[in-house]
Amino acid sequence: MRYSIEDFATLDNFFRRNLINSLTGFKSLNLVGTKSKENITNLAPFSQVFHIGASPALVGLLVRPDTVERHTLQNIIETESFTLNHVKEEFYKEAHQTSARYQISEFEATGLTPEYTEKVFAPYLKESVIKIGLKLEEKHNLAINGTILVIGSIQEIFLPDIVISDDGFIDLQKAGTITCVGLDAYYRTQKIARLSYAKPDKPISPLTPKGGI
């Protein structure tokens, strides 16, 4: 099967959305926690989360066009605070349900639990194993399709000692983090191997750093 750019306009909208959304493969899956200035909490699933840099430690979040009310984006702009919370299989259905358009807190609606630290205003998800607290640094409106790029600096990280090796590598399989494809498909992860740093004059070899992860 081949689809060209000329075909896209002729495809059923639902079919085209699923095709393009799943085309780029597995994505990271996070529940983004925010809170309004009125102290109303919000929780929403995002698969467009990506690493921008390690020094300074920056993460990008892509938000759909704000043609309708976007509580997550509004809260981030107003409070300059948000959290990223990895999703585990134990609560992936509740995580999916947070995408519904609630007029109450998604925490309350789904039975998930907010928790707080002194450093970050936004709520974390208690049920999550890996949690990241961020401060808004930049917001960019992308002219090409109206999406908004949010860039946050990492303020704090929470994760179990057992999932991190001596060289800083995080074993997401051991953490139980799941991934997703498109808008509604969820997958378990299984590591194949870690490989040595690629150099032109040196063969690749399996990498097992001190710590065994």
N, C-alpha and C positions, 0 to 999 in steps of 0.2 A: 504494500500500500504506500502511495506517495501523495502527500498534500503540499501544494505550493501556496504562495501568498495569495494567488488569485482564487484559490479554493476557500480560503478562510471566510470570506464574506457570504458564501453560499451555504455554509454549514449551519446546522441547528445551533442556537445559542448555548443550550445546555451541553451539547456534545463538544462544541468548540472550547467552552470553559474547562471541561474535564480534560480534554486533550492537551491543551496548553499548560494547565496547572500541573499535570502529572508528567509532562514531557521532560522536565529537567531532573527528575529522579527523586531520591530520598531527600527529605529536608529535616532540619532540626525542628523540634516541637517544644514550645514553651508556653506556659500560662503567664501572661503579663499582669502583674498586680499593680493597681493604682488606687488613689483615694482623692476625692474632691476636697476643696477647701471647706465644704460643709460636712466633711468626715463621712461621706458615703463611699463605701468601698466598691471596687470594680475588678473583675477578673475575666480575661479574654484570651483565647488561644491564638498564637501567632506562629506561623512556619517561616516567615521571612525575617529571620534573625541571623546575623552573621558577624564574624570577627572583622574588625577594622584594623586594630593594631594592639601590640602588647606593651609598648612604652611610648606614650601613656596607654593604659589599658582601656580600649574603646570598643564598643559594640554598636552595630547598626540595627535599626528596626524599621521595616518598611510598612507604612500604614496606607490603607486604601484611601482613595479620594474622599475628602470631607464634604461630599455633597449631601450627606445625611449626618445626623448627630453621631459623633464618635466619642464616647465617654472616655475611652483610653487615651486618645490623643488630647482631648480637652484637659483631662486631669494632669497629663505629663506637662503640658504647656503651662498650666496654672501653678503647679506645685514643684516642677522641675525634678520630679522624683518618680521612679518606677522600679519594679522588680521583675526578674526573669526566674521562672520556676520550672525545672524539668518535670516531665510527665512520666509516671510509672504506669505499668499495666493495671495495677490495683485500682486506679481511679481514672482510666482513660475515657470511660463513658461519661463521667461527671465533667471531665475536661472538655469533651466534645459539646456537652450540653451548655457550657458557658457561652457558646457562640450565639445562643438564642437572644432575642432582643428583649431583655428583661427591663422593667422599670424599677426593680429592686436590686439589691446587691446580688451578684452571681454567687458569692460565698453563701449567702443565706438561701438562695434558690436551689443550690446543688448540694448543700450540706458539707461543703469544704470549709476549712478552718483558716482564718487569717491569723497571722502572728507578726509581731513588731520588734524592731530593735531601736536603740537610741540614735543610731547613725542615719537611718533611712526613714523618711516620712511614710512612704508607700508600704502596704502590707505584703508580707511574704505568704506563701502557701505552706502551712504546717506539714501537710502530707508529702510535700516534695522532699527529695533527698539532696539535690543540688540546687542552690539558690544564689542569686546574684542581685545585689543592690546597686542601682545606678542613679546618676545625676545627669539631667539633661544638659548637654553642651551646645548642640547645634540642631537646627531644624531647616530642612531644605525642601521646597516644593519643586517637584520634577515636572517641567513643562510638557514633556512628551505625553504623559497620560494622567497627570493630576495626583499621582501618589505622593506621599510625604515621607522623606527620609529623616528619621530621628536618630541622632548620635548621642549615646550616653557614655559617661566615664564610670568605670567600675569603682564603687566605694567599698564594697565588702563582698566576701564569698563565703558560703557555708557548704561543706561537703564532708562525708565521713572519711576518716583517716584511711580506711581500708581500700578506698578506690583511687588513691593517689600514690604514685611511685616516687622514688627518691629524685628522679629527674623532672618531676612536675607533671608527668603524663597522667591524665584521668581516664580510668577504665570505665567507660559508660555502660558496658555490658554488665560489669560487676555492680554498678550503681542501679541497674534496672531501668535506665532511661530508654524510652521507646522513641520511634521516629514515625514520620508520616509521608504519604504521597498524596498530592492533590488536596482536596478539601475534606475528605471523609474516610481515608484508608490509613490504618495504623499497623505498625510492624515492630516486632522484636528485633534486637540487634545481636549479631554474633561476629566477634572479631576473628579475622583470618590470621593476621600477623602484624607485627611492627617490623619495619625494615630499616636497615642502616642508611645513613645519609648518602645520597647518590653523588658519586664523583666519576669523572670520565675514565680514570685509570684504575678503578677499584671495583671489584664485583659486589653486587648487592648481597647482603647476608641478613638472616633474621636477627632482630635486635631484642635482647632481654636485659634491660638495665637493672642495676641494683634495686631491689624492691620487688622484682619478679612480675611486674604488671606489663 
